[in-house]
Amino acid sequence: MRSRRRVIYAIAAVLLIGALAAWATPKVLRRLDMQGLKPVTVAKGLDSPWSIAFLPGGSMLVTERPGRMRIVTPDGRLGKPLAGLPPVWAKGEGGLLDVATDPQFASNRTIYWSYAEPAVGDAEGASTAVARGRLADNRVEDVRVIFRQTQKSADVTHFGSRLLFDSNGLLYVTLGDRGQRADAQKLDSAHGKILRMRTDGSAPPDNPFVSTPGALPQIWSIGHRNVQGIAFHPVTGELWASEHGPQGGDELNVIVAGRNYGWPVITHGTEYSTSAKIGEGTEKPGMEQPVTWWGPISIAPSGMAFLTSDRYPQWKGQLFIGNLRGQALRRIKLDGHQVVEQQRLVTGLLERVRDVRQGPDGWLYITSHHPEGRIIRVER
C-alpha cells in the first residue's frame, strides 16, 4: 500500500510540476506581450551566428563563428556555405565574426568580414584580420586581406570585432586586446583599438595619429578591452560603442577621434579570479569616462543598433544592445549623453543575444549565440 501511495504521490508531483511549467511559460510570454513584442524565428539551425548583413531584396548574409558564411532568404531558407573564404581559427572567442556590405554593394557586390586569422605554417595562435571580396553566386571571389593584427597569440579571448561604414565610405573596425592588456595603450599595436580606414586598408590623412612617429596610422581611438558593438547616432552622427569589461565594468562610450578610453589603466571592473582591483582606479586625467557602465555583474554587451524606423513608435531614436549574459535585448533611452531609462526585452528566449540589426523592413533582428542558433525578428 505504501509503495502504491509513493507512486501516486510521484505522479501527482510530476503533474504539478508540469502544470507549474505550463503556467510559468505563458507568464513569460504575457510579460513579452505587455511590452508589445512578438519574437518571430526567421531562420534556425545556424551554428553560433555572429552577424547578419542585409542584401538588396531582403536576403541576409550571416556569419557562423566556426567559419561559415551563408545567404539566408527572406523566408528563412539557409544557403550552402559560401566558397572562397580564407581559413578561420575557430577557438575560444575566435572564429568568423562580423560581416558588412560595401556602401556601393548594388554595383560592386563587395563585402567585408572580420575573422580570427591563424598563424602561418607551424606557428601557433591567431589575430583579428579584415578581408574583402566580391560576392558571386555561391562563392566569394577576389579575396584580399586589407588589415591584420600582425602579432599572433594563442590566447583565445578578445578578438573584437565589429565593422561599420560611415557616410563617407570609411570603414571602422573594432579590435580586442587579445589578452595583452598593456598593448591597448600602445600606439604601435592594433590590440585594444578602434580603427578607421579606407576600403583598401590604408589610413585617411585626417586620422588622429597619422603624423605620430611609430603609431599605426589607422588608429582612431585607444584603450579598449573588447568592443563588440558599434553604431552611429542617427541625429548627432556620433560614434557609440559597447565594450566588454572584466568582472563588471562593461561600458557604453561615445567614441571621439584620438581619445583614450582607459583600459587597462582605469576600469570599473575587477579581476575574475580574485575580485582585486585592476590598474589605477576608475578615473585618470586624459582618459575618458563611459556614458554608463554595468556592474558588479557583467551584461556582456554585443551587437547594437539605434532604432530609426516607425515600427516601434515609442522607442524611435533609442539604442538597443544585445546581452550575452542575461540573455536579453537591452533598450536604452538617452538624453544627450545621459542614460535615462533601461529595459531588458525578450528575456523569455533563454538564448544569448549576439547581434542586433534594424532590417530594411524597419523591424529589429537579433541573432542567438547557440549551437542551434536562430535569426529572430522582433515584431510587435
N, C-alpha and C positions, 0 to 999 in steps of 0.2 A: 504493500500500500504506500509506504514511504517513497519507494523508488518511483511509483506511478505519480505521486504528487510532485516529486522533483522534476519529472518530465513535463508535467503540466505547467509548473512554475517556469521552467526553462522556455517552453513555447510561448507562454504569456510574456516573458521578458523580451523575447525576440520580436513579438508582435508590437510590444510597447515601444521598443527602440525604433522599429520601422515606422510606427505612427509618428514618433517624435521627429524622425528624419524627414518624413513627408511633410510634417508641419513646418519644420525649420527651413526647408528649401524654398517653399513658396514665400516664407517670410523674407528671405534674402531677395527674391525676385520682386516682392512687393516694395521693398526698400528701393530697388532699382527703378521700379515703376514710379515711385514718388519723386524720383529725380527726373522722370520723363525719358528714361533711356531704355533702349532695347538692343543688346548686343546680338548681331547677326553674323554667323560664320560665313565668310565668303569663300575661303579655301582652307583645307585641312590636310594633314599628312605631311607637313613640312618638318624637317629636322632642324630645330633651333633657328627659325627665321630671324635674321638680324635686321634687315632693312628692306623697304619697298620704295620703288620709284615709279610714278605713273607715266605711261606711254600714251601717245595720241590714240584715241579710240577707246580708252578706259582700261586696257590691259595694264598689268603691272610687272615690272622686274622685281624679283625677290631674291635675296641672298640667303643661303643656308650656311651656318657657321662652319660645318665640315668641309666646305669648299665648292659648293654647287650654286649656280645661278640659273634661275628658270624664268620663263614668262608665264604668268597666270592670267587667264582670260577673265573678262568681267563676270562670267558665270561660274568662276572658281575652278576651271579645269587647269591642271598642272601640266606645263610643257616639259619635255625632256631637258635634262641639264644641258646648258649651252656649252658647246665645244670651244676650245681655243684659249681658255683661261690659263694663266701660269700656275705652277704648283703653290699650294697653300699649306702652311704649318698650323694644323688644327689641334693644338694642345692647350689645355687650360682655358684662358680667355682669348687665345689666338684663334684665327680662322679667317674666313671670308666675312668682311664686315660691311661697310656702307656701300651704297650704290647711288649714283646721281646721273641724270641725263644732261647733256650739253645744252646751253640756252638756245642753240640753233639745231637741236636734235632733228627737227622735222626735215631739215635739208641735208645735214651731215651724218645723221644716225650714230653720233658718237656718244659713248657712255664712259663713266669713270667709276672706279671702285677702289676701296682700301682693303688691305688684307695683311695677314702675317706672312711675310716673305721668308722662307727658310734659307739658312746659310748654304753656301755652295760647297759641293764635294762632301768631305768627311767632317767638316766643321759642324758644331752643334749650335742650335739656337735659331732665333728669328728676330725680325724687326718689322715695324709697320712700313708698308710701301703703298704708293698710289699709282695705279695704271689707268690707261685709257685704251679704247679700241672701238671699232665700228661694228655695230650690230647688223648682222646679215643672216637672214633666215634663222637657223638654229645654232648659230655659232658667232663668235666674236673674232673679227679679223683685224689685221694691222695693229696688234697689241704692242704697247710701248709703256714701260715704267717711266713715269715722269718725276717721281720723287721716292726716295727711300731713306730710312734711318740707316746709316752705314754701319753703326755698331750693333752687332748681333749679340743676343743674350739668351741664355737657356731659361731665364725667368719666364714663367707662364702667365704673368699678370700685366695689366695696364698697357694695352695696345691703342687705346682710344677706340674708335676713330670715326668722326663724322665728316661729311663733305657738304659744302654749301656754296652756291654761286651767288654773287651779288649782282646788282643791276648793271654793272659794268662788265660782267662776264668774267670776273676774277674769282678764283676758287679758294675757299677757306678749308683748311684741314686741321682737325684736332688730333693731337698725339699724346699718348700717355707717357709716364716717366719710365716704363718698363722695369719698375722696381729699383731703378737707380736714382734715388731721391735727389741727391745733390745736383744731378745733371739738369734738373728743372730750372736751376738758377744760372746755368752756364750758356753763354751765347754761341758757343761753338758746338753745341749739342742740340739735336732735334728732340730729345726727350723732354716731355712735360711742356710742350709749346702748342700754340695755335699759329698756323702758317697762313700766309696769303701769297698766292702765286698766279701766274698766267697758266693757260691750259697746256703749255709745253713744260711746265715746272719751273720756269725762270721767275725771278723776283721783279715785281713792278718797281720803277725807280723811286716811288714815294713811300716804300716800306720804311718803317722806323729805324732799322739797323743796317740799311744798305751801305752806309758810309762808315760803319763801325768796324775797325780792323779785327779780323778773326771771327766775326759774327756770321752766322748763316743769314744770308740776305732775305730769305723767305719768312723769317720770324716776324709775327705780328704782335704776340704777347707772350710772356714767360711766367714761370711759377705755377704751373698746373700739375695736378696729380694724374687725373684721368677723366678728361672731358668726353662725355658720350651723348650730349645733347647740345644743339646749336640752332639758332633761328634769328631772323631779323624782325625787329618790332615793326608792325605794318604801318604805324603812324610816324614814329621818330626815325626809323631806319637804323636804330642802334642794334648792335650785335649782342645777343644774350646767349649765355651758355650755362648748362648744368654740369656739375662736376662731382665725381665720387671722392669723398673724403675717406680717411681711415675709419676707425670706430667712432661713429658720429662725425660731424664736420662736413657732411655733404653740403655743397654750395650752389647758389644761383648768383651769377655775376653778369654785369654789363661789361663787355669787353671793349677796351679802348686801346688804340694803337700805341705800342711801346710800354704799356703798363706791366707792372709786376704783381701777380696775384698771390704771391707769398709762399707757396709750397716749396720746400718743407720747413721754411723758417717760421712761418706763422700758420696756425690751423686751430680750429675749434674741436678737432678730433683727438683721439688718444690711441696709443698702441693697442693692437688686438690682444697680444699675449699678456700684457701686464697692466693695461689701462694707464700707463705712465704718459705724462705729457710729451708732446713732440715739439722740437725746436725751441723757440724763444718766447712762446706765448701766443696770444691771439691778435696782437697788433704790433706794428713797427712802422716808423716813418718811411715813406717811399713805397709801401706795399698796400695794395687795395683791400678794402673790406667787402665782403659779399653783400648783395642786396638782402639775402636771408640765408640761413643755414639750418640744417636739420640735425638734431642730436638730443640726447646721447645715443639714441638708436638710429642707425643709418636707414635711409629710404632707398638707397642705391638708384639715383635718378639716371634715366637713359634718354631715349629719343624725346624730342619736344617740338611743339608747333604752336604758333599763335593762330587763333581762330579768326578768320576774316569773312566767313560766309554767314548767311542768314538762317542756316539750318537750326541753330540753337540761339534764338534772338537775345535771350537774357545773358548769354555768355560771349557775345561777339566782342572781339578785341582781347579776350583773356588768353592766358597761357596754359597749355596742357603738357604735362610731363609724365612719361611712363615710369613706373616704380618697379624695379626688380624685387626689392624687399617690400613686403606688404602687398604685393600682387594687386596693384591698383593703377588707375589713371588719375593723376592729381590735377585738379583745376586750381588755378591761381589767378586771383583778381588783383590788379595792380593799380596804384595811384602814383603815377610817375615811377620813381624807383622804390616805392614802398609797397610791400605786400599787405593788403588789407583783408584778404579772405582766402582760405584754402579749403578744399573739399576733396575727399577720396571718393572716386567714382568707380563703377563697375567692379566692386570688390567681390562679387559673387563668382567671378571667373575662376578663381583659385589657380591662376597661372601668372607667371611673371611677365610684365609688360615691357617689351624691349624697344619697339619703335612706335612713333606717333606721327601720322601724316594727315593733312587735310587733302581729301581727294578732289578731283575736278568736279564732282557732283556736290561738293560742299560738306559731305559727311566726314567725320573723323574716322580714320582707320588705325588700328593698332595690330602689332604682332605679338604673339605669345612665345616666350623663350622656353621651349619644351621639346623633347624628342619627337613628340607628336604635335608640333606647333600649328597655330592657326593664324590666318589673317581675318580680322574681325572688323566689321563696320558698326560703328556705334550710332544707332538711329534713335529717334525719339517719337 
